[in-house]
Amino acid sequence: MMKWGKYLTTIVYVVLVVAAGLCFWSFLRADLYRVQTDEIMSQTFEIQDRASQAREKLATIKGYLYIANATNKPQPRLLPEVMLLAFNLKALLQLEYVDRFLDTSEIDMLERTVAQINETLLPHIKANDELDEALQSIAKFETDVFRISGVTLAHSLTLRATAAIEARAIRNKLFFAVAILVLSIALLFILQQSSVARRKDHHIRSFASLFAHMTRSRIAALRVFLNRDCPQSPDALAAARSTIAELDEINEGMMTMGHARTRSKIAALGDLLGDIEKNCPVRLQMEIEDDAGAVIVPAYQFHLLIDELVRNSVNAVARKSDPLIMIKAQVRHRFWRRAQLVLTVIDNGVGMPASILAKAREPFFSTKAGVHVGLGLTNCVELVRTMAGKLKITSAPEKGTVVRIVYVL
């Protein structure tokens, strides 16, 4: 059965991105419909203006025709008015968006009106004859122009209403997308809080196990010292005091980790490595790059982690005539991603065969039955994982072991 829990955060992020994209798209579409509505209003105004001018010219022409017919005298303003009427109607036909407001039948009717003005009305006006017939044609022209004006207005109202409905629909989509966006952010916040709480709990438990492991080994050393059958030499007493000091430091760190609101102590990696090098019984070779040594890391976590790995290496090279333990540190910079601290602990000890290496991370596994509980490496792996890092081990018999830690800065 597939576990969807680990994909939940990814799904929420995808929903968040989709919702944000939908918000942006809805905003652009709403603005586009607003622009289209303004454009429709502008186009409607121009058509209505030209139709209104045509109606005014028809009224003027009709008045002049009545005067000319009654007095039987040509009117000088009549011919220019008719020519202006034809020009307005032709300009109306030449508008590139006229087919958006007028059907084919209305456009044909408008073209016939322009043709009749040029073929019938203008010759009568120029000849100043058959003015009664000209008046009858004017009445028909008025009807056609009023029809054109009414159809244009109706179409413009329809287009504006359609654009308004689409704008409201897009606005509703925008509100829906914003709601999804807010919901996704809230869910993501809850998931992050839960993830942080789980990671913190896991982190504390890993530390507790590692502290317990290190404490147990030191208690075992004190138990040997307190054995009455063993001679109490000054060296043993000094070792016992050193062990007690270490136990006190471990307990102090444990108390610090136990307070959830106490901020973890931080330190430069170079300082931590210097302290570990000073207390190590075997000489350590250090290859620490300057930027890596200056990296600020959680002090307790890294000190325990490196100390445990170095102790394992010390045990591994104990029987070597030319023991080698090397610590390398560098900062790996990545394009568009956070840099990584790469810390490597290398030794030329006894190493581990593939069968042992495969079990090295298992809890309580040990090759030293009764001497070592085998929790150290397991908890190191868990500790690195809870810090969003990775720990990789490579080893071969009699060739040594390499432990590489990758920690995201």
Residue pairs with C-beta under 8 A, 6 or more apart in sequence:
8 191
9 188
9 191
9 192
9 195
12 184
12 187
12 188
12 191
13 188
15 180
15 184
16 181
16 184
16 185
16 188
18 180
19 177
19 178
19 180
19 181
19 184
20 177
20 181
22 173
22 174
22 176
22 177
22 180
23 174
23 177
23 178
23 181
26 170
26 171
26 173
26 174
26 177
27 174
29 170
30 167
30 170
30 171
30 174
33 163
33 166
33 167
33 170
34 167
36 163
37 160
37 163
37 164
37 167
40 156
40 159
40 160
40 163
41 156
41 160
43 95
43 97
43 100
43 101
43 156
44 101
44 152
44 153
44 156
44 160
46 95
47 92
47 95
47 98
47 101
47 152
47 156
48 149
48 152
48 153
48 156
50 88
50 89
50 91
50 92
51 92
51 145
51 148
51 149
51 152
52 149
53 88
54 85
54 88
54 89
54 92
54 145
55 142
55 145
55 146
55 149
57 81
57 82
57 84
57 85
57 88
58 85
58 138
58 141
58 142
58 145
60 77
60 81
61 78
61 81
61 82
61 85
61 138
62 135
62 138
62 142
64 75
64 77
64 78
64 81
65 78
65 131
65 134
65 135
65 138
66 135
67 75
68 74
68 75
68 78
68 128
68 131
69 131
69 132
69 135
74 128
78 125
79 122
79 125
79 126
82 117
82 121
82 122
82 125
83 122
85 117
86 114
86 117
86 118
86 122
89 110
89 113
89 114
89 117
89 145
90 114
92 98
92 110
92 148
93 107
93 110
93 111
93 114
98 107
99 107
100 155
100 159
101 151
101 152
101 155
101 156
101 159
102 110
102 148
102 151
102 152
102 155
103 151
106 147
106 148
106 151
109 144
109 147
109 148
110 144
110 148
113 141
113 144
113 145
116 137
116 141
117 141
120 133
120 134
120 137
121 134
121 137
121 138
121 141
124 130
124 131
124 133
124 134
125 134
199 386
200 260
202 382
202 386
203 383
203 386
203 387
204 257
204 258
206 379
206 382
206 383
206 386
207 254
207 257
207 300
207 301
207 304
207 383
208 254
208 257
209 375
209 378
209 379
209 382
210 304
210 308
210 375
210 376
210 379
210 380
210 383
211 250
211 253
211 254
211 257
211 304
212 375
213 373
213 375
213 376
213 379
214 250
214 304
214 308
214 376
215 247
215 250
215 251
216 373
217 372
218 243
218 246
218 247
218 250
219 247
221 239
221 240
221 243
222 240
222 243
222 244
224 230
225 232
225 236
225 237
225 239
225 240
225 243
230 236
253 300
253 304
256 262
256 264
256 265
256 300
257 264
257 300
264 298
264 299
264 300
264 301
265 298
265 299
265 300
266 296
266 297
266 298
266 299
267 296
267 297
267 299
267 302
268 293
268 294
268 295
268 296
268 297
269 288
269 292
269 293
269 294
269 295
269 296
269 297
269 302
269 329
269 341
269 343
270 288
270 292
270 293
270 294
272 297
272 299
272 302
272 303
272 306
273 286
273 288
273 293
273 306
273 327
273 329
275 303
276 284
276 303
276 306
276 307
276 310
277 284
277 286
277 327
280 310
280 314
280 325
281 314
282 313
282 314
282 317
282 323
282 325
283 325
284 310
284 325
284 326
284 327
285 324
285 325
285 326
285 327
286 326
286 327
287 326
287 327
287 328
287 329
288 327
288 328
288 329
289 329
289 330
289 331
291 330
291 331
292 329
292 330
292 331
292 341
292 343
293 329
295 331
295 341
295 409
297 341
297 407
298 387
301 383
301 387
304 383
305 380
305 383
305 384
305 405
306 327
306 343
306 345
308 376
308 377
308 379
308 380
309 345
309 380
309 403
310 325
310 327
310 345
311 376
312 376
312 377
312 401
313 325
313 345
313 346
313 347
313 349
313 401
314 325
315 349
316 347
316 349
316 350
316 351
316 400
316 401
317 323
317 324
317 325
317 347
317 348
317 349
318 349
319 350
320 348
320 349
322 348
323 347
323 348
323 349
324 346
324 347
324 348
324 400
325 345
325 346
325 347
326 344
326 345
326 346
326 347
327 343
327 344
327 345
327 346
328 342
328 343
328 344
328 346
329 341
329 342
329 343
329 344
330 341
330 342
331 339
331 340
331 341
331 342
331 409
332 339
332 340
332 341
332 342
332 406
333 339
334 340
338 408
338 409
339 408
339 409
340 406
340 407
340 408
340 409
341 405
341 406
341 407
341 408
341 409
342 404
342 405
342 406
343 404
343 405
343 407
344 402
344 403
344 404
344 405
345 402
345 403
346 400
346 401
346 402
346 403
347 400
347 401
348 399
348 400
349 400
349 401
350 397
350 398
351 395
351 396
351 397
351 398
351 399
351 400
351 401
352 360
352 395
352 396
352 397
352 401
353 396
353 397
356 367
357 393
357 395
359 365
360 377
360 393
361 377
361 378
361 381
361 393
362 378
363 374
363 375
363 378
364 373
364 374
364 375
364 378
365 374
365 378
366 372
366 373
366 374
368 374
377 393
380 391
381 391
384 390
384 391
384 405
384 407
385 391
387 407
388 407
388 408
389 405
389 406
389 407
389 408
390 405
390 406
391 403
391 404
391 405
391 406
392 403
392 404
392 406
393 401
393 402
393 403
393 404
394 401
394 402
394 404
395 401
395 402
